[in-house]
Amino acid sequence: MQCRFDGQCNARSCTSTISFVGRRTQWQQALDIFGSMKKAEVVPDVITFPVAISACAKSGEWEEALQFSRVIAQSSVESSTICLSATVGACEKGNGWDKALQQLNVMMHGTVNRNAITFSAAISACEKGGEWQQALRLFGQATHGTVE
């Protein structure tokens, strides 16, 4: 699916379309739309990225979701708690506990705040991966740290 860019298209309309196809687990179409935005010089906003990440996650394509964290790092869009939480959630859905922890570390060493949703997804990823010690460590960080 390609978006037709007739002058009416903007980041909001593209993001809505990505969300629509993502809810139907059509992650490849979501990625096509995202790629079309770049070709048409429509700049993704801070909402476009987590919506695209979620589209991939709903289809179990957590590795594709991780690609967006790399794209975010190379874009002018500032990474946000929403973006990185969506990536951690995608890793959780895909049994990628180690990648979820990496994303959590990115948040810890950057300016992005970790929140209860982020910690919950990371703890769940560790649980699914049989990494109960990591899950307990994260639980301790979440309960003794400042979590939004």
Disulfide bonds with the S-S distance in Angstrom:
none
